[in-house]
Amino acid sequence: MAVPGVAAFVDEMAGWTIVFVLGQAVDWRRGALVVDTVGVATRSDIMSRVRSKNTGPEMLVRRLVFAAGYRYRLHGKKLPGKPDLVFAGRRKVIFVHGCFWHLHVGCVLGARIPKSRVEFWTLKLEGNRRRDEANRVALAGLGWKVLTLWECELADRDALCAKVYAFLDDPG
């Protein structure tokens, strides 16, 4: 029997059912009912704005480095992890990581796991952290020096400048 305003999508192989009730997604997984607090269109709009390149923190670091006279390439596609800034002549790279997405240990933002779908988010974020470490090791194996800047470190501009300049000016 069809109910007005209700549509259901079931994937038996994946073991999930999503029911749309008047535009709200109600997700039934592992016997727990999870209701999103925003509509499907709003959630889609929010997630479409999450970027992997040209983020606010990355743009801040790029402006700082460029203003200091350093020149770089962006998002080195041939290097492990596609570093945000690549200084090929110096064989150095800089990653600008968001504390939440890359699980920054010891940071308030990095220590926060969403309350819904805890298992999914734990696996996702821990996987990101492991991938970051593997990329760091691979780059070191290729003879590259790596600096990782965290979103929470960008607030102190003087400390950030000192850290970046020391990394780029170090001949070793």
Summary of the structure (lengths in Angstrom):
residues: 172
radius of gyration: 20.9
end to end distance: 71.7
largest distance: 72.8
contacts: 428
relative contact order: 0.11
helix: 38%
strand: 23%
